[in-house]
Every structure is written in C-alpha cells, then in structure tokens.
Amino acid sequence: MILNLFKFEMKKHFLIFSIFTLIELICGIAVLINYDYRSAAFLVSNVTWIVIPVYIFIDLYNEFYKGKEVITHMIPIKTSAKFLVKSLIFSLGLMIIWSTCLIYELFSLNGIYYSKIMDSSNPKVGVIYFILARFIGFIAGPIIIGMALALSKLVKNKILSAAIIVITITVTTVGLYLVMKSNLAGQEHIGWAIGTTSKEVFKQYAGMVSILVTSDKDITDIAQTIHWNNVIFNALVAVLGYGIVSSIFNSRKYEIIGK
C-alpha cells in the first residue's frame, strides 16, 4: 500500500518538480559557462524558492487540513504514514532542484568551492556541511508545515486554527534563527537576510528557509562559519515534529474532527 501511495505521489508532483529542476539546471549550466549570468540565475532561483514552498504548503493543507484528496483517503494506511510519504517526496524533490546549483558552486572557478572552501582550513568538512545542512533543512521543512497543520486540527474554530498554523511556523523558524544567532554571541552588528547568498560565510537553514546570519567580524576562513548545531536542531525539529504529527494524525480526535 505504501509503495502504491509513493508511486501515486511521485506521479502527482513529478511535473512541477521536473519543470523547476530543468529551469534551475539550465541556469546552473549557464552560470558554469559564464559567471556573469549569476545575477539572472539568482533572480530565477528566488522565484523557484518562493513557488515551491508555497506549492508544498497548499498540497499539505488540502490533504491534511481540508481533506480534499479523496484517492489517498481510500488507501488503508495510517494518516501519519501518508504524511511521511508526502514529506519524503517533497524532500527528495527539493534536494534534486537545489542540487543543480552544485554545478557552478562546486565546479566553477567563481563558485563557493574554488573561491572559499578549497583554501579554507577544512575543505572536505566544508563541502559536507554545505550540502548536508541544506538537505537536513529540506527534510525538516515539510514536517514543520505538517506539525503546524496537525496542531491546528486540535481546535474547531477556523480563525484560531489559522492562527495556530501561522504561529507554529513562525515560532519554529524564529527559534532556529535564534540558534544561529547564538553562534555569533559576543560579536557586534549581527544581521540576517533571507534568500540571499554569500561566499564569505555558509548560509544556515530553518527548514526550507535559508538565512544568512552575519556580523561585522572579518572572516578570513569560511570554515569558521560551520555551525553543526544548525544541522542538529533542524534534525531534532524533524524528529520531534514528526512525533507530534504522528500522535495527532493517528488519534481518533483527528478522525472525528475531519481531515
């Protein structure tokens, strides 16, 4: 049953993820050939990373809040298992789309590897962190949305329910940001930016949201900006979030209130 659901979800979301993967792949190759295209590619990527998270939220909202997906309701497996399959599909899709940027980031002479990581104190760990931090964020992202939807189903009032969704996502994102900010404790003029890029420091992640946290400290070694607690806390959010999702989605109260 789970395999059939996996195939169904793959077919359902294949087109949109394929389109954006192709777009990002073309941009990645263009930047690899000529780095002057980086600004244009960055603008395209901004659109991608707005559309895809919104698409994921709408799909999960329709499935687990509104209960519009009749076909999956007919499959006799636990709701938490259905959510897990969806999260896996979305995480894989996000990883595939993002991996296209590795074409120029790792192989272009102007990319982050040749310009910063290669000459750092620990280039191998730098590459691992650069990729792993993003991937763990992609795993946590859909689960954060699922956790918000699950908690919102504990109440019947639609306004309060919507507020719970917004508050849960906001509090989780801000909480992960505060972990990032704590890494720069003692430094001055700490700033942050969402959806931007830099070759001076590694970006950090709050689920699907990329956050660049910087200070006025001069960074000569990008390896100094490796913060594993960002990866660990995203992983913890994913595990604890799925635990909350599982306990609520499999409860009788969720079935009674309705999907």
Secondary structure per residue as TSV (DSSP state, phi and psi in degrees):
chain	resnum	aa	ss	phi	psi
A	1	M	-	360.0	-44.3
A	2	I	H	-63.6	-39.0
A	3	L	H	-64.0	-40.8
A	4	N	H	-64.1	-40.5
A	5	L	H	-64.7	-40.5
A	6	F	H	-60.4	-44.6
A	7	K	H	-64.5	-40.4
A	8	F	H	-62.2	-46.0
A	9	E	H	-68.1	-35.4
A	10	M	H	-60.8	-46.5
A	11	K	H	-65.7	-38.3
A	12	K	H	-63.6	-40.3
A	13	H	H	-105.1	0.4
A	14	F	H	-60.0	-44.2
A	15	L	H	-62.3	-52.5
A	16	I	H	-66.0	-39.2
A	17	F	H	-70.6	-33.5
A	18	S	H	-66.9	-41.9
A	19	I	H	-60.8	-48.7
A	20	F	H	-72.6	-30.0
A	21	T	H	-65.0	-43.4
A	22	L	H	-63.4	-43.4
A	23	I	H	-60.4	-47.4
A	24	E	H	-67.8	-33.2
A	25	L	H	-65.3	-44.0
A	26	I	H	-61.3	-43.6
A	27	C	H	-62.9	-41.5
A	28	G	H	-62.5	-43.1
A	29	I	H	-67.0	-39.9
A	30	A	H	-61.6	-42.8
A	31	V	H	-68.1	-36.6
A	32	L	H	-62.7	-39.8
A	33	I	H	-72.2	-43.8
A	34	N	-	-143.3	110.2
A	35	Y	G	-67.5	-11.7
A	36	D	G	-66.1	-17.8
A	37	Y	G	-81.0	1.6
A	38	R	H	-59.5	-41.7
A	39	S	H	-63.6	-43.9
A	40	A	H	-64.9	-41.6
A	41	A	H	-64.5	-35.8
A	42	F	H	-65.1	-39.0
A	43	L	H	-64.8	-41.6
A	44	V	H	-63.6	-42.1
A	45	S	H	-63.0	-36.1
A	46	N	H	-59.7	-41.7
A	47	V	H	-64.7	-44.3
A	48	T	H	-57.4	-46.3
A	49	W	H	-83.7	5.7
A	50	I	H	-99.3	-47.0
A	51	V	H	-65.3	-47.0
A	52	I	H	-64.1	-49.3
A	53	P	H	-59.8	-37.9
A	54	V	H	-64.4	-41.9
A	55	Y	H	-60.1	-44.3
A	56	I	H	-63.5	-44.1
A	57	F	H	-61.0	-46.5
A	58	I	H	-61.6	-42.4
A	59	D	H	-64.1	-47.0
A	60	L	H	-65.8	-36.7
A	61	Y	H	-64.1	-46.1
A	62	N	I	-65.5	-34.7
A	63	E	I	-77.9	-50.7
A	64	F	I	-104.5	-9.1
A	65	Y	I	-109.0	-49.8
A	66	K	I	-87.0	-25.6
A	67	G	-	69.4	38.4
A	68	K	-	-83.7	-19.2
A	69	E	-	-84.5	93.9
A	70	V	H	-67.7	-39.1
A	71	I	H	-60.7	-47.4
A	72	T	H	-68.7	-25.8
A	73	H	H	-67.2	-23.2
A	74	M	T	-83.7	-11.0
A	75	I	S	-82.9	121.5
A	76	P	-	-78.8	64.7
A	77	I	S	-133.3	163.2
A	78	K	-	-61.7	146.7
A	79	T	H	-60.6	-36.3
A	80	S	H	-63.7	-33.8
A	81	A	H	-69.5	-37.3
A	82	K	H	-63.2	-42.5
A	83	F	H	-64.9	-40.2
A	84	L	H	-61.7	-41.4
A	85	V	H	-63.2	-45.7
A	86	K	H	-61.0	-44.8
A	87	S	H	-61.0	-40.5
A	88	L	H	-63.3	-44.7
A	89	I	H	-60.5	-46.9
A	90	F	H	-65.3	-41.6
A	91	S	H	-62.4	-43.7
A	92	L	H	-63.4	-42.6
A	93	G	H	-61.7	-43.4
A	94	L	H	-62.6	-42.9
A	95	M	H	-63.1	-41.2
A	96	I	H	-65.5	-44.8
A	97	I	H	-60.5	-48.4
A	98	W	H	-66.2	-33.0
A	99	S	H	-61.7	-19.3
A	100	T	T	-65.1	-26.3
A	101	C	T	-70.1	-19.2
A	102	L	H	-65.8	-21.1
A	103	I	H	-55.7	-46.0
A	104	Y	H	-97.9	-29.5
A	105	E	H	-66.7	-32.9
A	106	L	H	-101.9	-21.1
A	107	F	H	-117.1	-14.9
A	108	S	S	-82.9	142.9
A	109	L	T	-64.2	-20.1
A	110	N	T	-97.2	-1.8
A	111	G	S	-74.5	174.8
A	112	I	H	-65.6	-29.3
A	113	Y	I	-68.8	-55.0
A	114	Y	I	-72.1	-29.6
A	115	S	I	-84.5	-27.3
A	116	K	I	-134.6	-51.4
A	117	I	I	-66.0	-42.4
A	118	M	T	-59.0	-35.9
A	119	D	T	-95.8	8.6
A	120	S	S	-79.3	175.6
A	121	S	S	-73.8	-18.0
A	122	N	-	-149.3	76.3
A	123	P	H	-63.0	-36.9
A	124	K	H	-64.0	-46.6
A	125	V	H	-65.1	-35.0
A	126	G	H	-60.3	-44.9
A	127	V	H	-64.9	-44.2
A	128	I	H	-60.4	-45.4
A	129	Y	H	-65.1	-43.2
A	130	F	H	-55.4	-41.9
A	131	I	H	-84.5	-46.9
A	132	L	H	-65.2	-40.1
A	133	A	H	-59.3	-40.8
A	134	R	H	-69.0	-43.5
A	135	F	H	-64.0	-43.1
A	136	I	H	-64.5	-36.7
A	137	G	H	-61.8	-38.9
A	138	F	H	-67.6	-30.7
A	139	I	H	-71.2	-41.0
A	140	A	H	-72.0	-32.6
A	141	G	H	-53.1	-60.5
A	142	P	H	-61.2	-31.6
A	143	I	H	-69.0	-36.7
A	144	I	H	-60.5	-43.2
A	145	I	H	-64.2	-44.6
A	146	G	H	-61.2	-40.1
A	147	M	H	-62.1	-42.5
A	148	A	H	-63.1	-42.8
A	149	L	H	-66.5	-40.2
A	150	A	H	-63.7	-46.6
A	151	L	H	-64.2	-34.7
A	152	S	H	-67.8	-23.7
A	153	K	T	-78.7	-4.3
A	154	L	T	-77.3	-12.4
A	155	V	-	-122.6	155.1
A	156	K	-	-95.2	-24.7
A	157	N	-	-68.2	122.4
A	158	K	H	-66.1	-37.4
A	159	I	H	-67.2	-45.3
A	160	L	H	-65.0	-37.8
A	161	S	H	-62.4	-44.5
A	162	A	H	-64.4	-37.7
A	163	A	H	-63.6	-39.2
A	164	I	H	-63.0	-40.0
A	165	I	H	-60.9	-49.8
A	166	V	H	-64.0	-45.6
A	167	I	H	-64.8	-43.3
A	168	T	H	-61.7	-47.7
A	169	I	H	-65.1	-42.1
A	170	T	H	-65.9	-48.1
A	171	V	H	-62.5	-41.9
A	172	T	H	-64.0	-44.1
A	173	T	H	-64.7	-46.1
A	174	V	H	-64.4	-39.3
A	175	G	H	-60.0	-43.6
A	176	L	H	-67.5	-34.6
A	177	Y	H	-64.0	-40.3
A	178	L	H	-63.7	-32.2
A	179	V	H	-63.8	-44.1
A	180	M	H	-61.2	-44.6
A	181	K	H	-64.0	-33.9
A	182	S	H	-63.5	-24.6
A	183	N	T	-67.0	-19.8
A	184	L	T	-106.6	21.0
A	185	A	T	-56.3	134.5
A	186	G	T	93.6	-14.5
A	187	Q	-	-90.4	161.8
A	188	E	S	-108.2	159.1
A	189	H	S	53.6	53.1
A	190	I	-	-75.0	126.9
A	191	G	E	-128.5	167.8
A	192	W	E	-145.4	157.5
A	193	A	E	-150.0	142.8
A	194	I	E	-103.8	135.6
A	195	G	S	71.1	19.5
A	196	T	-	-106.9	-176.7
A	197	T	-	-139.3	160.0
A	198	S	-	-160.4	146.3
A	199	K	S	-104.7	5.9
A	200	E	S	-89.9	-35.4
A	201	V	S	-136.7	157.8
A	202	F	-	-77.5	139.5
A	203	K	-	-74.9	157.5
A	204	Q	E	-121.5	170.4
A	205	Y	E	-136.5	141.0
A	206	A	E	-116.7	86.0
A	207	G	T	66.9	-126.7
A	208	M	T	-79.7	-11.9
A	209	V	E	-85.1	121.5
A	210	S	E	-89.8	130.5
A	211	I	E	-127.4	128.0
A	212	L	E	-99.8	112.2
A	213	V	E	-108.5	121.7
A	214	T	E	-135.0	166.0
A	215	S	-	-137.4	-174.6
A	216	D	S	-86.1	4.9
A	217	K	S	-71.4	134.6
A	218	D	-	-76.7	121.1
A	219	I	-	-101.8	116.6
A	220	T	S	-101.4	-18.4
A	221	D	-	-129.2	112.2
A	222	I	G	-62.8	-21.9
A	223	A	G	-62.9	-21.9
A	224	Q	G	-68.2	-16.4
A	225	T	G	-99.6	13.3
A	226	I	-	-80.1	118.9
A	227	H	-	-127.3	99.1
A	228	W	H	-69.2	-19.9
A	229	N	H	-65.0	-25.2
A	230	N	H	-63.9	-42.7
A	231	V	H	-66.2	-44.8
A	232	I	H	-62.7	-44.9
A	233	F	H	-69.7	-33.4
A	234	N	H	-65.0	-39.7
A	235	A	H	-65.3	-41.1
A	236	L	H	-63.8	-41.7
A	237	V	H	-60.7	-40.6
A	238	A	H	-63.7	-45.3
A	239	V	H	-68.4	-51.2
A	240	L	H	-66.4	-38.5
A	241	G	H	-62.2	-43.7
A	242	Y	H	-67.1	-33.0
A	243	G	H	-61.1	-42.4
A	244	I	H	-66.2	-45.3
A	245	V	H	-58.5	-46.6
A	246	S	H	-62.4	-45.3
A	247	S	H	-66.2	-35.2
A	248	I	H	-81.5	-48.3
A	249	F	H	-65.2	-26.9
A	250	N	T	-92.2	-1.9
A	251	S	S	-80.8	156.9
A	252	R	H	-68.3	-30.8
A	253	K	H	-62.3	-38.9
A	254	Y	H	-63.6	-40.9
A	255	E	H	-67.9	-36.6
A	256	I	H	-70.9	-45.9
A	257	I	H	-63.0	-33.8
A	258	G	-	105.5	152.2
A	259	K	-	-91.8	360.0
